[in-house]
Amino acid sequence: MLPPDSTIHALLRLLSDPSEQVARTIQDQLACLGSDVLPFLEQTGAEDATLQPRVAYIKEEIRFGQLKDEFQRFVSQSARQEDWEYGAFLIAKLAYPNLSIPHYVECLDHLADEFRTKWHATDSPSAKGARLLSTFLFKDKGFSGNRTQYYDADNSYLNRVIETRQGIPISLSALYVFVGKRLGLPVVGVGMPGHFLVKLEGETPEQFVDCFNGGTIIREQDCEQFITASGLDYDPQLLEKSSTPTILARMLRNLLSTYEQEHDEHMARRVRALLELLEIEKTDAESPR
């Protein structure tokens, strides 16, 4: 319940306190009031330009609170890997709070439509369709692994991957799966230790798509060699389809690693807050990227 206007105005007056500690305390209190306090903030920022940075911080915190609530609702309802797409776009709102999810959904729809027009391959068997999709995405459309700025946070945000056409294994795999699903391909994400892949379900022998390396089709023995070369014991279960919470946790841990390396505690704190909502044991995702 929103407190009386007089209380809100009293808090807003304290925003001008020269003590950063006092101001931060007031900022946090105002942020906890939620979106109902936004009109008051707009008025305060307009009346006193010196307070605009502090007002902007409060508005950011309010938006993040809304995102956290939305992410929590999503996590409580997501059971299928198909939900991964929406979860990935919610994660992108960490850095791009005004992101329009419908716009980027349309971008994925357009890629699928363009593929159909070019290849007339909607009903291609999964292996053939997967190869054609690799050619389309990684040659025709120019998507690629960002090797020069691998740890840039934008590589983990799906909207930026769509815009820049660069990413890391998990975000490029996400793009591949989301477009592939629109084409009816039986593709799923696989959180192999150290290197995320796409699996073609129903293929014998099993086949995987390495999206970071140009959509190359690889076999189980290639995956086994990669795992053992990393000093781990091979287990076929490591190549099973990953759950939506596990994939999203992996995406968030990649971001957390980046922000911690950059000493960006502000963003790291927000990433941790979303990770906590997933309630996944820490040992489930020790292998990023």
MARDRENDREN-129232 format. One record per residue (C-alpha): y, z, x; chain; residue number from 1. Coordinates in nm, 2 decimals, padded with zeros to 4 digits. Each point is the difference from the previous one (the first is absolute). Layout:
! residues N
+--------+--------+--------+-------+-----+
|     py |     pz |     px | kette |  nr |
+--------+--------+--------+-------+-----+
|      Y |      Z |      X |     A | NUM |
...
+--------+--------+--------+-------+-----+
***
This chain:
! residues 289
+--------+--------+--------+-------+-----+
|     py |     pz |     px | kette |  nr |
+--------+--------+--------+-------+-----+
|  00.00 |  00.00 |  00.00 |     A |   1 |
|  00.34 | -00.10 |  00.14 |     A |   2 |
|  00.23 |  00.30 |  00.07 |     A |   3 |
|  00.35 |  00.01 | -00.16 |     A |   4 |
|  00.26 | -00.25 |  00.12 |     A |   5 |
|  00.20 |  00.29 |  00.15 |     A |   6 |
| -00.30 |  00.09 |  00.23 |     A |   7 |
| -00.04 | -00.36 |  00.11 |     A |   8 |
|  00.38 | -00.03 |  00.07 |     A |   9 |
| -00.02 |  00.32 |  00.20 |     A |  10 |
| -00.29 | -00.14 |  00.21 |     A |  11 |
|  00.19 | -00.32 |  00.05 |     A |  12 |
|  00.31 |  00.19 |  00.13 |     A |  13 |
| -00.23 |  00.17 |  00.26 |     A |  14 |
| -00.10 | -00.34 |  00.13 |     A |  15 |
|  00.32 | -00.01 |  00.20 |     A |  16 |
| -00.09 |  00.32 |  00.19 |     A |  17 |
|  00.05 | -00.07 |  00.38 |     A |  18 |
| -00.34 |  00.16 |  00.07 |     A |  19 |
| -00.27 | -00.26 |  00.01 |     A |  20 |
| -00.26 |  00.27 | -00.08 |     A |  21 |
|  00.19 |  00.11 | -00.32 |     A |  22 |
|  00.05 | -00.37 | -00.10 |     A |  23 |
| -00.36 | -00.08 |  00.05 |     A |  24 |
| -00.11 |  00.29 | -00.22 |     A |  25 |
|  00.24 | -00.12 | -00.27 |     A |  26 |
| -00.12 | -00.36 |  00.04 |     A |  27 |
| -00.36 |  00.12 | -00.05 |     A |  28 |
|  00.09 |  00.20 | -00.31 |     A |  29 |
|  00.18 | -00.30 | -00.15 |     A |  30 |
| -00.29 | -00.23 |  00.08 |     A |  31 |
| -00.24 |  00.23 | -00.18 |     A |  32 |
|  00.20 | -00.05 | -00.32 |     A |  33 |
| -00.12 | -00.36 | -00.01 |     A |  34 |
|  00.16 | -00.32 | -00.14 |     A |  35 |
|  00.20 |  00.19 | -00.27 |     A |  36 |
|  00.24 |  00.10 |  00.28 |     A |  37 |
|  00.07 | -00.36 |  00.11 |     A |  38 |
|  00.32 | -00.05 | -00.21 |     A |  39 |
|  00.15 |  00.32 |  00.15 |     A |  40 |
| -00.08 | -00.13 |  00.35 |     A |  41 |
|  00.15 | -00.34 | -00.07 |     A |  42 |
|  00.32 |  00.17 | -00.11 |     A |  43 |
|  00.01 |  00.23 |  00.30 |     A |  44 |
| -00.06 | -00.29 |  00.25 |     A |  45 |
|  00.28 | -00.20 | -00.16 |     A |  46 |
|  00.25 |  00.29 |  00.01 |     A |  47 |
| -00.07 |  00.10 |  00.36 |     A |  48 |
| -00.11 | -00.27 |  00.24 |     A |  49 |
| -00.08 |  00.26 |  00.27 |     A |  50 |
| -00.28 |  00.13 | -00.22 |     A |  51 |
| -00.17 | -00.34 | -00.05 |     A |  52 |
| -00.25 |  00.05 |  00.28 |     A |  53 |
| -00.12 |  00.33 | -00.15 |     A |  54 |
|  00.00 | -00.15 | -00.35 |     A |  55 |
| -00.20 | -00.29 |  00.13 |     A |  56 |
| -00.26 |  00.24 |  00.15 |     A |  57 |
| -00.04 |  00.18 | -00.34 |     A |  58 |
| -00.04 | -00.34 | -00.18 |     A |  59 |
| -00.27 | -00.10 |  00.26 |     A |  60 |
| -00.18 |  00.33 | -00.06 |     A |  61 |
|  00.01 | -00.05 | -00.37 |     A |  62 |
| -00.14 | -00.35 |  00.03 |     A |  63 |
| -00.27 |  00.13 |  00.23 |     A |  64 |
| -00.09 |  00.27 | -00.25 |     A |  65 |
| -00.04 | -00.27 | -00.27 |     A |  66 |
| -00.22 | -00.20 |  00.24 |     A |  67 |
| -00.21 |  00.30 |  00.07 |     A |  68 |
| -00.05 |  00.06 | -00.37 |     A |  69 |
| -00.10 | -00.36 | -00.05 |     A |  70 |
| -00.23 |  00.00 |  00.29 |     A |  71 |
| -00.17 |  00.32 | -00.12 |     A |  72 |
| -00.06 | -00.16 | -00.34 |     A |  73 |
| -00.14 | -00.31 |  00.16 |     A |  74 |
| -00.24 |  00.20 |  00.23 |     A |  75 |
| -00.13 |  00.20 | -00.30 |     A |  76 |
| -00.08 | -00.32 | -00.19 |     A |  77 |
| -00.11 | -00.24 |  00.28 |     A |  78 |
| -00.38 | -00.05 |  00.03 |     A |  79 |
| -00.04 | -00.37 |  00.08 |     A |  80 |
|  00.09 | -00.18 |  00.32 |     A |  81 |
|  00.19 | -00.24 | -00.21 |     A |  82 |
|  00.26 |  00.28 | -00.04 |     A |  83 |
|  00.07 | -00.03 |  00.37 |     A |  84 |
|  00.27 | -00.26 | -00.06 |     A |  85 |
|  00.22 |  00.22 | -00.22 |     A |  86 |
| -00.05 |  00.30 |  00.24 |     A |  87 |
|  00.10 | -00.22 |  00.30 |     A |  88 |
|  00.33 | -00.09 | -00.18 |     A |  89 |
|  00.06 |  00.36 | -00.08 |     A |  90 |
| -00.03 |  00.08 |  00.37 |     A |  91 |
|  00.25 | -00.27 |  00.08 |     A |  92 |
|  00.25 |  00.19 | -00.22 |     A |  93 |
|  00.01 |  00.27 |  00.27 |     A |  94 |
|  00.23 | -00.23 |  00.20 |     A |  95 |
|  00.11 | -00.24 | -00.27 |     A |  96 |
|  00.07 |  00.22 | -00.31 |     A |  97 |
|  00.16 | -00.28 | -00.20 |     A |  98 |
| -00.30 | -00.23 |  00.06 |     A |  99 |
| -00.09 | -00.20 | -00.31 |     A | 100 |
| -00.38 |  00.01 | -00.03 |     A | 101 |
| -00.01 | -00.28 | -00.27 |     A | 102 |
|  00.19 | -00.23 |  00.24 |     A | 103 |
| -00.26 |  00.04 |  00.28 |     A | 104 |
| -00.28 | -00.02 | -00.24 |     A | 105 |
|  00.14 | -00.34 | -00.10 |     A | 106 |
|  00.01 | -00.09 |  00.38 |     A | 107 |
| -00.38 |  00.07 |  00.01 |     A | 108 |
| -00.05 | -00.20 | -00.32 |     A | 109 |
|  00.19 | -00.29 |  00.15 |     A | 110 |
| -00.21 |  00.00 |  00.32 |     A | 111 |
| -00.32 | -00.01 | -00.21 |     A | 112 |
|  00.15 | -00.28 | -00.22 |     A | 113 |
|  00.10 | -00.20 |  00.31 |     A | 114 |
| -00.35 |  00.04 |  00.14 |     A | 115 |
| -00.16 | -00.13 | -00.32 |     A | 116 |
|  00.24 | -00.30 |  00.00 |     A | 117 |
| -00.07 | -00.09 |  00.36 |     A | 118 |
| -00.37 |  00.05 |  00.02 |     A | 119 |
| -00.12 | -00.02 | -00.35 |     A | 120 |
| -00.25 |  00.26 |  00.11 |     A | 121 |
|  00.01 |  00.27 | -00.27 |     A | 122 |
| -00.38 | -00.02 | -00.05 |     A | 123 |
| -00.09 | -00.03 |  00.37 |     A | 124 |
| -00.29 |  00.22 |  00.12 |     A | 125 |
|  00.13 |  00.31 |  00.16 |     A | 126 |
| -00.07 | -00.10 |  00.36 |     A | 127 |
|  00.16 | -00.34 | -00.04 |     A | 128 |
|  00.28 |  00.14 | -00.21 |     A | 129 |
|  00.07 |  00.27 |  00.26 |     A | 130 |
|  00.03 | -00.26 |  00.28 |     A | 131 |
|  00.23 | -00.21 | -00.21 |     A | 132 |
|  00.21 |  00.31 | -00.08 |     A | 133 |
|  00.02 |  00.09 |  00.37 |     A | 134 |
|  00.12 | -00.35 |  00.08 |     A | 135 |
|  00.26 |  00.02 | -00.28 |     A | 136 |
|  00.14 |  00.34 |  00.09 |     A | 137 |
| -00.02 |  00.00 |  00.37 |     A | 138 |
|  00.06 | -00.36 |  00.09 |     A | 139 |
|  00.18 | -00.16 | -00.29 |     A | 140 |
|  00.22 |  00.30 | -00.10 |     A | 141 |
|  00.03 |  00.14 |  00.35 |     A | 142 |
| -00.11 |  00.36 | -00.06 |     A | 143 |
| -00.10 |  00.16 |  00.33 |     A | 144 |
| -00.06 |  00.33 |  00.18 |     A | 145 |
|  00.32 |  00.15 |  00.14 |     A | 146 |
| -00.11 |  00.05 |  00.36 |     A | 147 |
|  00.35 |  00.04 |  00.16 |     A | 148 |
|  00.11 |  00.27 | -00.24 |     A | 149 |
| -00.33 |  00.14 | -00.11 |     A | 150 |
|  00.13 |  00.35 | -00.08 |     A | 151 |
|  00.30 | -00.11 | -00.20 |     A | 152 |
| -00.01 |  00.19 | -00.33 |     A | 153 |
|  00.07 | -00.32 | -00.19 |     A | 154 |
| -00.35 | -00.13 |  00.09 |     A | 155 |
| -00.13 |  00.26 | -00.24 |     A | 156 |
|  00.22 | -00.08 | -00.29 |     A | 157 |
| -00.15 | -00.27 | -00.22 |     A | 158 |
|  00.34 | -00.14 | -00.11 |     A | 159 |
|  00.11 | -00.05 |  00.36 |     A | 160 |
| -00.33 | -00.16 |  00.09 |     A | 161 |
|  00.05 | -00.25 | -00.28 |     A | 162 |
|  00.35 | -00.07 |  00.12 |     A | 163 |
| -00.05 | -00.01 |  00.37 |     A | 164 |
| -00.36 | -00.13 | -00.01 |     A | 165 |
| -00.10 |  00.25 |  00.27 |     A | 166 |
| -00.20 |  00.31 | -00.02 |     A | 167 |
| -00.28 |  00.21 |  00.14 |     A | 168 |
| -00.38 | -00.02 | -00.09 |     A | 169 |
|  00.02 |  00.22 | -00.31 |     A | 170 |
|  00.31 | -00.16 | -00.15 |     A | 171 |
| -00.11 | -00.36 |  00.07 |     A | 172 |
| -00.34 |  00.09 | -00.15 |     A | 173 |
|  00.18 |  00.14 | -00.30 |     A | 174 |
|  00.19 | -00.33 | -00.05 |     A | 175 |
| -00.33 | -00.20 |  00.04 |     A | 176 |
| -00.19 |  00.22 | -00.25 |     A | 177 |
|  00.28 | -00.01 | -00.26 |     A | 178 |
|  00.03 | -00.38 |  00.02 |     A | 179 |
| -00.38 | -00.04 |  00.02 |     A | 180 |
| -00.05 |  00.22 | -00.31 |     A | 181 |
|  00.24 | -00.23 | -00.20 |     A | 182 |
| -00.23 | -00.29 |  00.11 |     A | 183 |
| -00.32 |  00.17 | -00.12 |     A | 184 |
| -00.13 |  00.06 |  00.36 |     A | 185 |
| -00.22 |  00.30 |  00.04 |     A | 186 |
|  00.21 |  00.16 |  00.28 |     A | 187 |
|  00.04 |  00.37 |  00.07 |     A | 188 |
|  00.17 |  00.21 |  00.27 |     A | 189 |
| -00.21 |  00.16 |  00.27 |     A | 190 |
|  00.14 |  00.28 |  00.21 |     A | 191 |
| -00.20 | -00.06 |  00.32 |     A | 192 |
|  00.09 |  00.24 |  00.27 |     A | 193 |
|  00.30 | -00.13 |  00.20 |     A | 194 |
|  00.03 | -00.33 | -00.18 |     A | 195 |
|  00.03 | -00.07 | -00.38 |     A | 196 |
| -00.20 | -00.29 | -00.14 |     A | 197 |
| -00.07 | -00.19 | -00.32 |     A | 198 |
| -00.36 | -00.03 | -00.11 |     A | 199 |
| -00.15 | -00.28 | -00.20 |     A | 200 |
| -00.22 |  00.17 | -00.25 |     A | 201 |
| -00.33 | -00.16 | -00.09 |     A | 202 |
| -00.04 | -00.20 |  00.33 |     A | 203 |
| -00.33 |  00.01 |  00.20 |     A | 204 |
|  00.04 |  00.06 |  00.29 |     A | 205 |
|  00.32 |  00.20 | -00.06 |     A | 206 |
|  00.32 | -00.17 |  00.09 |     A | 207 |
|  00.35 |  00.15 |  00.07 |     A | 208 |
|  00.35 | -00.14 |  00.03 |     A | 209 |
|  00.21 |  00.11 |  00.30 |     A | 210 |
|  00.34 | -00.05 | -00.14 |     A | 211 |
|  00.19 |  00.12 |  00.31 |     A | 212 |
| -00.17 | -00.27 |  00.20 |     A | 213 |
|  00.08 | -00.30 | -00.22 |     A | 214 |
| -00.25 |  00.07 | -00.27 |     A | 215 |
| -00.30 | -00.07 |  00.22 |     A | 216 |
| -00.34 |  00.05 | -00.17 |     A | 217 |
| -00.22 |  00.25 |  00.19 |     A | 218 |
| -00.34 |  00.14 | -00.05 |     A | 219 |
| -00.15 |  00.36 |  00.01 |     A | 220 |
| -00.10 | -00.03 |  00.36 |     A | 221 |
|  00.36 | -00.07 |  00.10 |     A | 222 |
|  00.11 |  00.31 | -00.18 |     A | 223 |
| -00.28 |  00.20 |  00.16 |     A | 224 |
|  00.12 | -00.11 |  00.34 |     A | 225 |
|  00.36 |  00.09 | -00.07 |     A | 226 |
| -00.11 |  00.35 | -00.12 |     A | 227 |
| -00.23 |  00.08 |  00.29 |     A | 228 |
|  00.26 | -00.14 |  00.25 |     A | 229 |
|  00.24 |  00.26 | -00.15 |     A | 230 |
| -00.25 |  00.27 |  00.10 |     A | 231 |
| -00.13 |  00.07 | -00.35 |     A | 232 |
| -00.35 |  00.00 | -00.13 |     A | 233 |
| -00.06 | -00.29 | -00.24 |     A | 234 |
| -00.10 |  00.07 | -00.36 |     A | 235 |
| -00.02 | -00.28 | -00.26 |     A | 236 |
|  00.18 |  00.24 | -00.24 |     A | 237 |
|  00.32 | -00.06 |  00.21 |     A | 238 |
|  00.01 | -00.35 | -00.14 |     A | 239 |
| -00.02 |  00.10 | -00.37 |     A | 240 |
|  00.28 | -00.05 | -00.24 |     A | 241 |
|  00.27 |  00.26 |  00.03 |     A | 242 |
|  00.14 |  00.19 | -00.30 |     A | 243 |
|  00.36 | -00.03 | -00.11 |     A | 244 |
|  00.10 |  00.35 |  00.11 |     A | 245 |
| -00.16 | -00.05 |  00.34 |     A | 246 |
|  00.18 | -00.33 |  00.05 |     A | 247 |
|  00.34 |  00.14 | -00.11 |     A | 248 |
| -00.05 |  00.31 |  00.22 |     A | 249 |
| -00.06 | -00.24 |  00.30 |     A | 250 |
|  00.31 | -00.19 | -00.08 |     A | 251 |
|  00.20 |  00.33 | -00.02 |     A | 252 |
| -00.15 |  00.13 |  00.33 |     A | 253 |
|  00.11 | -00.32 |  00.17 |     A | 254 |
|  00.35 |  00.06 | -00.12 |     A | 255 |
| -00.01 |  00.37 |  00.09 |     A | 256 |
| -00.11 | -00.09 |  00.36 |     A | 257 |
|  00.30 | -00.25 |  00.02 |     A | 258 |
|  00.26 |  00.24 | -00.13 |     A | 259 |
| -00.13 |  00.29 |  00.22 |     A | 260 |
|  00.02 | -00.22 |  00.30 |     A | 261 |
|  00.36 | -00.09 | -00.10 |     A | 262 |
|  00.08 |  00.37 | -00.06 |     A | 263 |
|  00.11 | -00.09 | -00.35 |     A | 264 |
| -00.09 |  00.33 | -00.16 |     A | 265 |
|  00.18 | -00.09 | -00.32 |     A | 266 |
| -00.24 | -00.29 | -00.08 |     A | 267 |
| -00.30 |  00.17 |  00.15 |     A | 268 |
|  00.05 |  00.29 | -00.24 |     A | 269 |
|  00.00 | -00.24 | -00.29 |     A | 270 |
| -00.32 | -00.18 |  00.12 |     A | 271 |
| -00.17 |  00.34 |  00.03 |     A | 272 |
|  00.10 |  00.09 | -00.35 |     A | 273 |
| -00.18 | -00.32 | -00.14 |     A | 274 |
| -00.30 |  00.07 |  00.23 |     A | 275 |
| -00.04 |  00.35 | -00.15 |     A | 276 |
| -00.01 | -00.15 | -00.34 |     A | 277 |
| -00.31 | -00.21 |  00.09 |     A | 278 |
| -00.20 |  00.31 |  00.09 |     A | 279 |
| -00.22 | -00.17 |  00.25 |     A | 280 |
| -00.17 |  00.20 |  00.28 |     A | 281 |
|  00.17 | -00.07 |  00.33 |     A | 282 |
| -00.33 | -00.11 |  00.15 |     A | 283 |
| -00.03 | -00.29 | -00.24 |     A | 284 |
|  00.26 | -00.22 |  00.18 |     A | 285 |
|  00.02 |  00.07 |  00.37 |     A | 286 |
|  00.02 | -00.38 |  00.07 |     A | 287 |
|  00.34 | -00.16 | -00.07 |     A | 288 |
|  00.11 | -00.36 | -00.02 |     A | 289 |
+--------+--------+--------+-------+-----+
***
